[in-house]
């Protein structure tokens, strides 16, 4: 039934070229959507419903553009709910991630090797994303309305390095949260966690427990918001097509293929050579990582795959103490897929807005976005959260972000899987550097 629904939709879209605006083509597409709706009722999958809502929004935008424009309020509600999550989630995850291991000095050699590996790989992912989007220039085909309130601001003075460095340090954490200054919140959280790790355990434990409770509550809050995601995504797609017409579809397709193609290149030409160079057994590793990567792809959340990833990597031969540090830390600091897509999506937004940025400005922007993304990789649509939260800092208009929202769920599945695969490989690489990969773990149990 699912294949039949997709086939009808495809046939309906093909008919647009032969009988544009004809009711027959629309009827075929709506018949396909009805079949997919029945499949969704049986599957009860949030990811499937997001995909279905995107297609339904596309159809509404095509058939009733005047009505579709008024659906923007539904997508705005979703974006507001996403934004309100960011600051408390970053506070909780960074504090627990940094201070949760107790005395930072005890992390020692494993910690330094892990962080060195994380930053090297994520930097490669960042550069790869910047190169890819500049080659495809996917955003340049997107024409924003000239009268849009969200159009790119003009005559913005360039952001200087010293101004940026000063800006990331908060003078009032409450004000930073209220103003949605995510860089300031992240800096405060890291410094707070370091200070927390230096005090006596009787003082540290209650505060750490509070941070862990905040983190878990915000993950639960995020799950609640995600139930609204199909409505928000569908409304965003309907508004985008109704407001801008079908000309938006080609840039979206180019963005989708750019993201998937670059993620595939990263897997084959970065992570695979790393595994070969560090002598990680490929067959065993692929068998161990297959299930958690599949869970991540299906749910679009790294958090859902975390328990199984740790279990599989321990069974693969990574000692438990290395797994317990590297994989959770990687969820904060080793965002391979998300970092790559942040580079692609942020420059896509700038291209769509007609903002001409030098290579230095582009790299500077995505490095800052990468910093703000630390700690929220487990959240569905986390990259979208970061992009929205920091768009004002770099004067990025939000209109193209509404466009990205239409296909973000599809891209999120791939980049989340890459995040999980990258973290699993990191634990194996660190274990190999320690000379402990494949050793019996009975003493660690």
PLY file of the C-alpha trace (Angstrom):
ply
format ascii 1.0
element vertex 445
property float x
property float y
property float z
element edge 444
property int vertex1
property int vertex2
end_header
0.00 0.00 0.00
2.90 2.34 0.79
4.48 1.74 -2.62
1.11 2.23 -4.31
0.63 5.54 -2.50
4.07 6.77 -3.50
3.50 5.62 -7.09
0.23 7.56 -7.30
1.91 10.65 -5.87
4.74 10.38 -8.38
2.29 9.94 -11.24
0.31 12.95 -10.05
3.41 15.14 -9.99
4.40 13.96 -13.47
0.92 14.91 -14.73
1.54 18.52 -13.60
3.87 18.97 -16.59
1.22 17.74 -19.05
-2.01 19.08 -17.54
-0.97 21.87 -15.15
-3.73 22.84 -12.73
-6.02 20.04 -13.92
-8.24 18.39 -11.32
-7.28 14.92 -12.57
-3.63 15.35 -11.53
-4.65 16.66 -8.10
-7.09 13.75 -7.66
-4.33 11.23 -8.36
-2.04 12.91 -5.81
-4.76 13.04 -3.14
-5.52 9.34 -3.74
-1.85 8.61 -3.08
-1.94 10.66 0.13
-5.02 8.78 1.33
-3.23 5.45 0.83
-0.18 6.74 2.70
-2.47 7.96 5.49
-3.81 4.42 5.96
-0.21 3.15 6.11
0.58 5.74 8.78
-2.38 4.66 10.93
-1.02 1.12 10.91
2.65 2.08 11.43
2.18 4.64 14.22
5.64 6.07 13.41
6.37 9.73 14.15
9.00 9.86 11.41
6.51 8.50 8.89
3.89 11.08 9.95
6.41 13.90 9.56
7.15 12.66 6.04
3.41 12.34 5.33
2.75 15.84 6.69
5.48 17.26 4.46
3.83 15.72 1.37
0.37 16.86 2.48
1.65 20.39 3.07
3.21 20.37 -0.38
-0.13 19.37 -1.90
-2.08 22.00 0.06
0.40 24.65 -1.09
-0.08 23.58 -4.71
-3.88 23.34 -4.64
-4.89 26.15 -2.27
-2.01 28.66 -2.04
-4.21 31.38 -0.50
-5.24 29.09 2.36
-1.72 27.65 2.73
-0.24 31.08 3.47
-2.43 31.36 6.57
-0.97 28.12 7.97
2.25 29.92 8.84
1.00 30.41 12.40
1.11 26.64 12.94
4.76 26.44 11.89
5.57 29.52 14.00
4.14 27.76 17.07
6.40 24.79 16.40
9.48 27.00 15.99
8.71 28.85 19.23
8.35 25.58 21.13
11.69 24.42 19.72
13.43 27.67 20.64
12.25 27.57 24.26
13.97 24.20 24.72
17.46 25.33 23.77
18.85 27.26 26.76
17.77 24.88 29.58
18.79 21.86 27.51
22.28 23.23 26.84
22.67 24.11 30.52
21.68 20.63 31.66
23.57 18.58 29.09
26.84 20.51 29.24
26.90 20.61 33.04
26.23 16.88 33.36
28.57 16.05 30.45
31.55 17.95 31.86
31.01 17.63 35.63
29.31 14.25 35.63
32.62 12.39 35.59
33.67 13.86 38.94
37.19 15.24 39.17
38.13 16.36 35.66
41.77 15.49 36.35
40.79 11.81 36.66
39.53 11.74 33.10
43.21 11.87 32.16
44.61 10.34 29.06
41.34 8.94 27.68
39.68 12.35 27.93
42.43 14.20 26.06
42.62 11.59 23.32
38.85 11.59 22.93
38.57 15.38 22.72
41.51 15.58 20.28
39.84 12.99 18.05
36.43 14.66 18.33
37.65 18.09 17.29
39.80 16.77 14.43
36.95 14.77 12.88
34.27 17.43 13.37
36.55 20.04 11.80
36.97 17.82 8.74
33.18 17.42 8.60
32.76 21.20 8.82
35.20 21.89 5.98
33.63 19.17 3.84
30.18 20.71 4.32
31.41 24.20 3.41
33.08 22.91 0.23
30.03 20.86 -0.81
27.45 23.64 -0.51
29.75 26.07 -2.32
30.07 23.57 -5.18
26.33 22.87 -5.53
25.20 26.41 -4.56
21.79 24.94 -3.74
20.43 28.06 -2.07
21.01 30.41 -5.00
17.96 29.18 -6.88
15.61 30.18 -4.06
14.02 33.57 -4.68
12.72 35.17 -1.48
9.84 37.65 -1.73
11.18 41.21 -1.89
8.48 42.45 0.49
9.06 39.75 3.07
9.55 40.89 6.61
12.15 38.19 6.91
14.27 39.33 3.98
17.97 39.73 4.47
18.86 42.92 6.30
20.87 45.44 4.32
24.01 47.43 5.23
24.91 45.21 8.17
28.38 46.06 9.48
30.81 43.12 9.38
31.20 41.18 12.59
34.73 41.71 13.92
36.66 39.00 15.69
37.20 40.92 18.93
33.52 41.89 19.07
32.52 38.27 18.61
34.88 37.01 21.32
33.57 39.60 23.77
30.00 38.76 22.86
30.27 35.07 23.79
31.01 35.84 27.46
27.83 36.51 29.47
27.47 39.38 31.90
24.11 38.12 33.16
23.05 34.50 32.60
19.34 35.29 33.01
19.62 38.02 30.38
21.55 35.65 28.10
18.74 33.08 28.36
16.04 35.72 27.84
17.84 37.11 24.77
18.44 33.57 23.43
22.21 34.14 23.36
23.12 30.49 23.07
26.89 30.99 22.86
26.82 32.82 26.19
24.69 30.07 27.75
27.15 27.41 26.51
30.19 29.27 27.89
28.47 29.74 31.24
27.52 26.04 31.38
31.09 24.88 30.69
32.63 27.22 33.29
29.93 26.31 35.81
30.59 22.58 35.23
34.35 23.03 35.71
33.74 24.94 38.95
31.29 22.25 40.07
33.83 19.50 39.49
36.33 21.28 41.78
34.19 21.43 44.93
33.59 18.77 47.59
31.33 15.87 46.68
28.70 16.73 49.30
28.17 20.07 47.56
28.59 18.79 44.01
26.14 15.87 44.09
22.92 17.86 44.75
23.69 20.39 42.03
24.68 17.65 39.60
21.45 15.84 40.40
19.52 19.02 39.64
21.31 19.37 36.30
20.60 15.74 35.42
16.94 16.17 36.34
16.78 19.30 34.19
18.34 17.43 31.27
15.92 14.50 31.48
12.96 16.85 31.87
13.96 18.81 28.79
14.36 15.60 26.79
10.84 14.67 27.86
9.68 18.19 26.96
11.28 17.74 23.53
9.44 14.45 23.02
6.15 16.23 23.76
6.95 18.97 21.26
7.84 16.35 18.64
4.26 15.07 18.70
3.36 18.44 17.21
6.17 18.21 14.65
4.03 16.75 11.80
1.65 19.71 12.04
4.51 22.21 12.20
6.41 20.63 9.31
3.29 20.24 7.16
2.27 23.84 7.79
5.79 25.08 6.99
5.82 23.21 3.69
2.32 24.42 2.79
3.21 28.03 3.59
6.48 27.83 1.68
4.94 26.42 -1.51
1.84 28.62 -1.25
3.93 31.74 -0.63
6.77 31.15 -3.07
5.31 28.70 -5.57
6.87 25.53 -6.97
10.17 27.31 -7.65
11.13 26.39 -4.10
11.14 22.66 -4.86
14.33 22.60 -6.96
16.51 24.27 -4.27
15.04 21.87 -1.68
15.90 18.88 -3.86
19.41 20.24 -4.41
19.81 20.73 -0.64
18.61 17.19 0.03
21.02 15.63 -2.49
23.87 17.87 -1.30
23.37 16.76 2.30
23.03 13.04 1.55
25.88 13.06 -0.95
28.24 14.86 1.41
27.34 12.59 4.34
28.07 9.57 2.15
31.42 11.06 1.10
32.23 11.66 4.78
31.48 8.03 5.65
33.52 6.61 2.76
36.46 9.00 2.66
36.84 10.07 6.31
35.43 7.54 8.76
36.33 4.46 6.68
40.01 5.48 6.28
40.15 6.29 10.01
38.89 2.79 10.82
41.38 1.19 8.41
44.32 3.31 9.63
43.63 2.50 13.32
43.15 -1.19 12.49
39.56 -1.42 13.72
38.11 -4.75 12.43
35.67 -3.52 9.78
33.39 -6.56 9.58
32.92 -6.75 13.32
32.49 -2.99 13.65
29.84 -2.83 10.91
27.97 -5.67 12.60
28.12 -3.88 15.96
27.07 -0.48 14.66
24.30 -1.64 12.31
21.52 -1.82 14.90
22.14 1.49 16.72
22.59 3.27 13.37
19.29 1.83 12.15
17.53 2.95 15.33
18.98 6.44 14.87
17.85 6.56 11.22
14.32 5.42 12.04
13.80 7.69 15.06
15.94 10.67 13.97
17.33 10.88 17.51
20.75 9.78 18.75
19.37 9.53 22.28
17.19 6.56 21.31
20.26 4.69 20.03
22.56 5.54 22.96
21.88 2.51 25.24
22.12 0.02 22.39
25.23 1.70 20.98
27.05 1.40 24.32
25.97 -2.23 24.68
27.02 -3.16 21.14
30.41 -1.47 21.38
31.15 -3.21 24.66
30.25 -6.53 23.04
32.51 -5.58 20.12
35.46 -5.39 22.49
35.68 -1.81 23.77
36.23 -1.82 27.57
33.28 -0.56 29.56
35.16 2.35 31.15
36.07 3.65 27.68
32.55 3.14 26.32
31.04 4.87 29.36
33.18 7.97 28.79
33.69 8.27 25.04
30.18 7.65 23.70
28.27 9.95 26.11
30.98 12.62 25.70
30.73 12.17 21.95
27.05 13.03 22.12
28.15 16.48 23.26
31.41 16.96 21.36
31.48 14.58 18.37
28.62 15.69 16.13
29.99 14.56 12.77
26.73 14.49 10.82
25.21 17.51 12.56
28.36 19.61 12.12
28.52 18.79 8.42
24.87 19.66 7.93
25.19 22.86 9.96
27.77 24.02 7.45
25.54 23.06 4.52
22.29 24.51 5.91
23.70 27.77 7.28
25.40 28.65 4.01
22.26 27.53 2.12
20.31 30.13 4.13
22.91 32.81 3.36
22.88 31.92 -0.36
19.07 32.00 -0.46
19.08 35.45 1.17
21.59 36.79 -1.35
24.27 37.30 1.32
27.72 37.16 -0.28
30.13 35.73 2.30
33.86 35.16 1.90
35.38 31.79 2.74
36.73 33.22 5.99
33.29 34.50 7.00
31.68 31.18 6.14
34.15 29.13 8.17
33.89 31.61 11.05
30.09 31.28 11.05
29.97 27.48 10.97
32.64 27.18 13.68
30.45 29.33 15.91
27.40 27.23 15.04
29.38 24.08 15.81
30.24 25.46 19.25
26.60 26.18 20.07
25.58 22.67 18.96
27.61 20.99 21.72
25.36 19.02 24.01
22.11 18.62 22.09
22.87 15.94 19.51
20.30 13.58 21.05
17.41 15.91 20.29
15.36 15.38 17.11
15.85 18.30 14.71
18.74 19.52 16.91
20.53 21.19 14.02
17.42 23.19 13.20
17.27 24.29 16.85
20.87 25.55 16.71
20.39 27.28 13.37
17.31 29.14 14.59
18.88 30.03 17.92
21.98 31.61 16.37
20.51 33.07 13.17
20.23 36.56 14.64
23.92 36.60 15.63
24.97 36.36 11.97
22.01 38.32 10.58
20.59 35.26 8.83
16.95 35.69 7.79
14.50 33.07 9.06
12.48 32.83 5.83
14.87 30.27 4.23
14.89 28.32 7.51
11.15 27.78 7.03
12.05 26.26 3.66
14.61 23.93 5.25
12.01 22.83 7.78
10.14 21.10 4.96
12.92 18.58 4.29
14.74 18.67 7.63
13.08 15.48 8.84
14.43 13.57 5.81
17.97 14.90 6.24
17.83 14.44 10.03
17.62 10.66 9.65
20.90 10.47 7.73
22.88 12.95 9.81
21.73 11.31 13.06
22.92 7.93 11.82
26.30 9.46 10.97
26.47 10.94 14.48
25.93 7.48 16.01
28.39 5.74 13.68
31.00 8.43 14.39
30.63 8.07 18.16
30.85 4.28 18.02
33.99 4.50 15.87
35.48 7.05 18.30
35.15 4.59 21.19
36.85 1.87 19.12
39.66 4.21 18.04
40.36 5.38 21.60
40.34 1.76 22.79
42.85 0.90 20.06
45.08 3.82 21.09
44.94 2.51 24.65
45.84 -0.98 23.43
42.65 -2.42 24.88
40.39 -3.06 21.90
39.06 -6.63 21.95
40.25 -7.45 25.46
38.04 -9.45 27.79
35.93 -7.27 29.99
35.06 -9.58 32.81
37.13 -7.49 35.19
35.20 -4.40 34.17
31.74 -5.88 34.66
0 1
1 2
2 3
3 4
4 5
5 6
6 7
7 8
8 9
9 10
10 11
11 12
12 13
13 14
14 15
15 16
16 17
17 18
18 19
19 20
20 21
21 22
22 23
23 24
24 25
25 26
26 27
27 28
28 29
29 30
30 31
31 32
32 33
33 34
34 35
35 36
36 37
37 38
38 39
39 40
40 41
41 42
42 43
43 44
44 45
45 46
46 47
47 48
48 49
49 50
50 51
51 52
52 53
53 54
54 55
55 56
56 57
57 58
58 59
59 60
60 61
61 62
62 63
63 64
64 65
65 66
66 67
67 68
68 69
69 70
70 71
71 72
72 73
73 74
74 75
75 76
76 77
77 78
78 79
79 80
80 81
81 82
82 83
83 84
84 85
85 86
86 87
87 88
88 89
89 90
90 91
91 92
92 93
93 94
94 95
95 96
96 97
97 98
98 99
99 100
100 101
101 102
102 103
103 104
104 105
105 106
106 107
107 108
108 109
109 110
110 111
111 112
112 113
113 114
114 115
115 116
116 117
117 118
118 119
119 120
120 121
121 122
122 123
123 124
124 125
125 126
126 127
127 128
128 129
129 130
130 131
131 132
132 133
133 134
134 135
135 136
136 137
137 138
138 139
139 140
140 141
141 142
142 143
143 144
144 145
145 146
146 147
147 148
148 149
149 150
150 151
151 152
152 153
153 154
154 155
155 156
156 157
157 158
158 159
159 160
160 161
161 162
162 163
163 164
164 165
165 166
166 167
167 168
168 169
169 170
170 171
171 172
172 173
173 174
174 175
175 176
176 177
177 178
178 179
179 180
180 181
181 182
182 183
183 184
184 185
185 186
186 187
187 188
188 189
189 190
190 191
191 192
192 193
193 194
194 195
195 196
196 197
197 198
198 199
199 200
200 201
201 202
202 203
203 204
204 205
205 206
206 207
207 208
208 209
209 210
210 211
211 212
212 213
213 214
214 215
215 216
216 217
217 218
218 219
219 220
220 221
221 222
222 223
223 224
224 225
225 226
226 227
227 228
228 229
229 230
230 231
231 232
232 233
233 234
234 235
235 236
236 237
237 238
238 239
239 240
240 241
241 242
242 243
243 244
244 245
245 246
246 247
247 248
248 249
249 250
250 251
251 252
252 253
253 254
254 255
255 256
256 257
257 258
258 259
259 260
260 261
261 262
262 263
263 264
264 265
265 266
266 267
267 268
268 269
269 270
270 271
271 272
272 273
273 274
274 275
275 276
276 277
277 278
278 279
279 280
280 281
281 282
282 283
283 284
284 285
285 286
286 287
287 288
288 289
289 290
290 291
291 292
292 293
293 294
294 295
295 296
296 297
297 298
298 299
299 300
300 301
301 302
302 303
303 304
304 305
305 306
306 307
307 308
308 309
309 310
310 311
311 312
312 313
313 314
314 315
315 316
316 317
317 318
318 319
319 320
320 321
321 322
322 323
323 324
324 325
325 326
326 327
327 328
328 329
329 330
330 331
331 332
332 333
333 334
334 335
335 336
336 337
337 338
338 339
339 340
340 341
341 342
342 343
343 344
344 345
345 346
346 347
347 348
348 349
349 350
350 351
351 352
352 353
353 354
354 355
355 356
356 357
357 358
358 359
359 360
360 361
361 362
362 363
363 364
364 365
365 366
366 367
367 368
368 369
369 370
370 371
371 372
372 373
373 374
374 375
375 376
376 377
377 378
378 379
379 380
380 381
381 382
382 383
383 384
384 385
385 386
386 387
387 388
388 389
389 390
390 391
391 392
392 393
393 394
394 395
395 396
396 397
397 398
398 399
399 400
400 401
401 402
402 403
403 404
404 405
405 406
406 407
407 408
408 409
409 410
410 411
411 412
412 413
413 414
414 415
415 416
416 417
417 418
418 419
419 420
420 421
421 422
422 423
423 424
424 425
425 426
426 427
427 428
428 429
429 430
430 431
431 432
432 433
433 434
434 435
435 436
436 437
437 438
438 439
439 440
440 441
441 442
442 443
443 444
